[in-house]
Amino acid sequence: MLITVDTGGTKTLVAAFSSEGKIIASHKFPTPRQTQAYILQLTSVIKEVAGDKKIDAIVVAVPGLVEKNIVKICPNLGWKDYDLIKDLKHSFKNIPILLENDANLGGLGEARMLDDSTKSVLYVTISTGIGVGYIRNGRIDPALNSCEGGHIMLEYDGVVKDWESFASGRAIYETYRKYAKDITSKRVWLQISHRISRGFFALIPVINPDIIIIGGSMGTHIDKFGDALTEILDERMPAIIRRPKIVKAAHPEQAVIYGCYFYAIDNLSSKTTKA
């Protein structure tokens, strides 16, 4: 059994995968901002989800920068230089524990569900914040595995600010006082499309992906803004730039746990091969 953990800015999803890659149990809970409260609840939920079955590995995704198996910073949770693996090891001593950025894993999960002809995938998760993962040839690209695309600095309303501060799910709620699921105005969705497009105008010319996949809670509503977003990019993107296809994630709110599963398989098989 593989245990996968998608730690979000507001909620955490824990899922257990069978050896056949099927989700056999899952549990979601609000993400505590205090690290010890998080570990206590996470430990309890993992044990509940696993039951009496043997755990082969645990993969934890976090919404922030990971360096040398340390959570360097998670702005939306207030975590900094946090040794999450060490704390989790107190309860799961002899079990491999892997740690990675959530957008990287979300991208991995979605890219593995595409056909082999798609070589490069830009995955953008828009939820509490904005995360970006770049997958090349079915693997997290090591050159961009620390990419914090949600924090690229852009001009918006005459002020230079980071992308997620005006285009994330949290920013949308703070602006319109409604969650995305409750927004029905076409005018508002057009405005949201313009907000989201700003980041793509900066990312597409640099990364030049074959396809862009939008996930996260906002990804579930791409039918409300996807066409407008595409039209904005087609109209304003320089002709020299190839505009990639933009699609909804196959699993908008589960992409990360699927990525955790593939990441575990890759790492476990790698260790077996070396042995």
matplotlib code that plots the C-alpha trace (Angstrom):
import matplotlib.pyplot as plt

x = [0.0, 1.2, 0.0, -0.3, -0.7, -1.8, -1.2, -3.1, -3.3, -6.8, -7.3, -5.3, -6.2, -4.8, -5.3, -4.2, -3.4, -3.4, -0.5, -2.7, -2.8, -6.4, -7.5, -8.9, -9.4, -9.2, -9.8, -9.8, -9.3, -8.6, -4.9, -3.6, -1.2, 0.8, 3.2, 2.9, -0.9, -0.6, 1.7, -0.5, -3.6, -1.8, -0.4, -3.8, -5.4, -2.7, -3.2, -6.9, -6.7, -4.1, -5.9, -4.0, -2.3, 1.4, 2.6, 5.3, 5.9, 4.5, 4.6, 3.8, 3.1, 3.4, 2.4, 5.8, 9.5, 11.3, 15.1, 17.1, 14.0, 13.2, 10.2, 12.0, 8.9, 5.1, 3.8, 0.1, 0.8, 3.5, 6.0, 9.7, 12.7, 10.5, 11.8, 8.5, 10.0, 11.8, 8.6, 6.6, 9.4, 8.5, 5.4, 6.6, 10.2, 11.0, 8.8, 10.3, 8.9, 9.2, 8.6, 7.9, 6.2, 2.5, 2.4, 5.3, 3.4, 0.1, 1.9, 3.4, 0.0, -1.6, 1.3, 1.3, -2.3, -1.5, -0.2, 3.5, 3.6, 3.2, 6.7, 6.4, 3.6, 3.0, 0.7, -0.9, -2.9, -5.1, -6.5, -5.7, -2.6, -1.1, 1.5, 3.3, 5.0, 6.9, 7.0, 9.2, 9.1, 7.0, 9.3, 9.6, 12.1, 15.1, 16.0, 12.6, 11.6, 12.0, 10.0, 7.6, 5.5, 2.7, 5.0, 6.2, 6.1, 3.6, 2.0, -1.6, -3.8, -0.7, 1.2, 3.8, 2.7, 2.9, 0.5, -1.3, -2.0, -4.6, -5.5, -5.6, -8.8, -8.2, -7.8, -11.0, -12.9, -11.5, -12.3, -15.8, -16.9, -18.0, -16.4, -15.8, -18.7, -21.1, -20.0, -22.5, -21.8, -20.1, -18.7, -17.0, -15.6, -14.2, -12.4, -11.1, -9.8, -7.8, -6.3, -5.3, -3.9, -1.3, 0.8, 0.5, 1.8, 5.0, 5.3, 4.5, 7.3, 9.9, 8.8, 7.1, 5.1, 3.2, 0.1, -1.1, -3.2, -5.1, -6.0, -6.9, -10.3, -10.4, -9.6, -12.9, -14.5, -12.5, -15.7, -16.6, -13.4, -11.4, -12.7, -12.3, -8.7, -7.9, -9.3, -7.3, -4.0, -4.7, -5.5, -2.5, 0.3, 3.0, 2.8, 6.3, 5.1, 3.3, 0.2, -0.2, -3.5, -5.1, -7.1, -8.8, -7.0, -8.3, -8.5, -8.5, -8.6, -6.9, -4.0, -1.5, -2.3, -2.0, 1.3, 2.4, 1.6, 3.7, 6.5, 6.5, 6.6, 9.4, 11.5, 10.8, 11.6, 14.8, 16.0, 15.2, 17.1, 20.2, 20.0]
y = [0.0, 3.5, 6.5, 9.8, 13.2, 16.4, 19.2, 22.2, 25.8, 25.1, 21.3, 18.1, 15.0, 11.6, 8.6, 5.0, 3.3, -0.4, -2.1, -1.8, 2.0, 2.2, 4.5, 2.2, 4.7, 8.5, 11.2, 15.0, 17.4, 21.2, 21.9, 23.1, 25.9, 24.9, 22.2, 20.0, 20.0, 19.1, 16.2, 14.9, 15.0, 13.6, 10.7, 9.8, 10.0, 7.9, 5.2, 5.4, 5.2, 2.4, 0.2, -3.0, -3.0, -2.7, 0.7, 0.5, 4.3, 7.7, 10.6, 14.1, 17.0, 20.6, 23.9, 25.5, 25.2, 21.9, 21.7, 18.7, 17.1, 20.2, 22.4, 25.7, 27.8, 27.5, 31.0, 30.1, 28.0, 30.1, 27.2, 27.8, 25.5, 22.7, 19.1, 17.4, 14.0, 14.0, 14.6, 12.1, 9.4, 9.4, 7.4, 5.7, 4.8, 2.1, 3.4, 5.4, 9.0, 11.2, 15.0, 17.1, 20.3, 19.8, 21.4, 19.3, 16.2, 17.4, 17.9, 14.4, 12.8, 14.5, 14.1, 10.3, 10.1, 11.6, 9.8, 9.5, 12.0, 14.9, 15.7, 18.8, 19.7, 22.9, 22.1, 25.1, 24.5, 27.4, 27.0, 28.9, 29.9, 29.2, 26.5, 25.6, 22.3, 21.4, 17.8, 16.7, 13.2, 12.0, 13.2, 16.3, 18.5, 18.9, 22.3, 23.7, 21.6, 24.7, 26.9, 29.2, 30.3, 31.5, 34.2, 35.6, 39.4, 41.1, 44.5, 44.5, 47.6, 49.8, 47.9, 45.1, 42.1, 38.4, 36.4, 34.5, 37.7, 38.7, 35.4, 32.7, 31.2, 33.2, 36.4, 35.7, 35.2, 38.4, 40.4, 39.2, 37.8, 34.6, 31.2, 30.2, 27.6, 30.5, 32.9, 32.9, 36.3, 36.0, 39.5, 38.4, 35.2, 37.3, 39.5, 36.3, 35.1, 38.3, 37.9, 34.3, 35.2, 37.5, 34.7, 32.7, 35.6, 35.4, 31.6, 30.4, 32.2, 31.0, 27.3, 26.7, 23.7, 21.3, 21.5, 23.5, 21.6, 23.6, 21.9, 22.8, 24.0, 26.6, 23.9, 22.3, 25.5, 25.8, 25.5, 28.9, 30.7, 28.4, 29.7, 33.4, 32.6, 31.0, 33.9, 36.4, 34.5, 34.0, 37.7, 39.1, 36.5, 37.5, 35.5, 34.1, 32.2, 28.9, 28.9, 25.5, 23.7, 24.5, 21.7, 20.8, 18.4, 14.8, 14.9, 18.6, 18.0, 14.6, 15.3, 15.6, 12.3, 10.5, 12.3, 11.1, 7.6, 7.7, 9.5, 6.7, 4.0, 5.7, 6.1, 2.6, 1.0, 3.0, 1.8, -1.8, -1.5, -0.1, -2.8]
z = [0.0, -0.8, 1.3, -0.6, 1.1, -0.7, 1.8, 0.7, 2.0, 3.4, 3.3, 3.3, 1.4, 2.4, 0.1, 0.1, -3.2, -3.9, -5.8, -8.9, -8.6, -7.4, -4.5, -1.8, 1.0, 1.5, 4.1, 3.9, 6.8, 7.3, 7.2, 10.6, 10.3, 13.3, 12.3, 15.3, 15.1, 11.4, 12.1, 14.9, 12.7, 9.7, 11.7, 13.0, 9.5, 7.9, 10.5, 10.0, 6.2, 6.2, 8.8, 9.3, 5.9, 5.4, 4.2, 1.6, 1.3, 2.2, -0.2, 1.1, -1.2, 0.2, -1.3, -1.2, -1.9, -1.0, -0.8, 0.4, 1.9, 4.0, 3.6, 3.0, 2.9, 2.5, 2.4, 2.6, 5.8, 7.4, 7.4, 7.1, 7.3, 8.5, 8.7, 8.1, 7.3, 10.7, 12.6, 10.6, 11.1, 14.8, 14.0, 10.8, 11.5, 9.0, 6.1, 3.2, 3.3, 0.3, 0.1, -3.0, -4.1, -4.8, -8.2, -9.4, -8.3, -9.7, -13.0, -12.8, -12.1, -15.0, -17.5, -16.9, -18.1, -21.5, -24.5, -25.1, -27.9, -25.4, -24.4, -22.3, -19.9, -17.9, -15.0, -13.2, -10.1, -9.0, -5.5, -2.4, -4.2, -7.6, -8.2, -11.3, -12.3, -15.4, -16.7, -19.5, -20.9, -18.0, -15.3, -13.1, -14.9, -12.5, -14.0, -13.0, -10.0, -7.8, -10.0, -8.1, -11.0, -8.8, -7.5, -10.8, -10.5, -12.9, -13.4, -12.5, -12.0, -12.1, -9.4, -9.7, -7.6, -7.7, -9.9, -7.1, -5.2, -7.8, -9.7, -7.1, -5.7, -2.5, -4.5, -6.4, -3.2, -1.6, -4.7, -5.5, -2.1, -3.7, -4.2, -7.8, -7.6, -6.8, -9.6, -12.5, -14.1, -17.5, -17.0, -13.8, -15.4, -18.2, -15.6, -13.9, -17.3, -17.8, -14.3, -15.0, -18.5, -17.1, -15.7, -19.0, -21.0, -18.9, -18.7, -22.2, -24.1, -21.6, -21.1, -24.5, -23.4, -25.7, -23.4, -20.4, -17.8, -15.3, -12.0, -8.4, -7.3, -10.0, -12.6, -11.9, -13.4, -16.5, -18.6, -17.3, -18.2, -20.5, -23.8, -22.8, -21.6, -24.9, -26.9, -24.8, -25.4, -29.1, -29.5, -27.6, -27.8, -30.3, -33.6, -33.0, -29.9, -30.3, -28.2, -26.5, -26.0, -22.6, -21.0, -17.7, -15.4, -15.7, -11.9, -10.9, -7.2, -7.1, -9.5, -6.7, -5.0, -8.3, -8.8, -5.3, -6.4, -9.6, -7.7, -5.1, -7.8, -9.6, -6.5, -5.1, -8.5, -8.8, -5.4, -6.3, -9.5, -7.8, -5.1]

ax = plt.figure().add_subplot(projection="3d")
ax.plot(x, y, z, "-o")
ax.set_aspect("equal")
plt.show()
